[in-house]
Amino acid sequence: MATVNLDKVHSAVHFSVKHMMVSKAKGEFQDFNVELNGDVNNLEDASVKVVIDVASIETNNEDRNGHLKSGDFFDVENHPNIVFESKSVKKLSESEYEVTGDLTIKGVTNQETFKVHHNGVAKDPMAGNMVAGFDVEGQLNREDYGLTWNAALETGGVLIGKEVNLNASFELVIEE
């Protein structure tokens, strides 16, 4: 079986959450790793582990970054990583999958399911290796993980929505 390594330059983990009930606040994690064990062309028999360094959060606002790292949210000092470990993979079509597993955020573990689109495999003309591409989508309730800080708005509603949208793109280098 081939070794599969994450190409961090061509990979990303993004999130968005409702802000002030009228728009979205967006951000990304800049340091993460993906371990895939199995055949990139047959994910049903594969397992995946994703580890995200929470301190790498970036929202283009230093104050917000600091607040998200604090005990009000991720508590990076005590919980430096977000970890997802797959438990099952269900093939929906030739290129679509549902991956279910344990997601741990701030010391709380819940089962989550993510949609995964296999974009295919291609040969990198620069490096000469084969690469596989995947897009991942999911939604989760941040309060299920103890991320409950919020503030009421004078106009009604709250500053931050509960539902977090996750989008990731992973390019994996296949080493023969």
Secondary structure, DSSP 4 states (H G I P E B T S, - for coil): --EEEE-GGG-EEEEEEEETTTEEEEEEE--EEEEEES-TT-GGG-EEEEEEEGGGEE-S-HHHHHHHHSTTTT-TTT--EEEEEEEEEEE-SSSEEEEEEEEEETTEEEEEEEEEEEEEEEE-TTT--EEEEEEEEEEEEGGGGT-----B-TTSSBSEEEEEEEEEEEEEEEE-
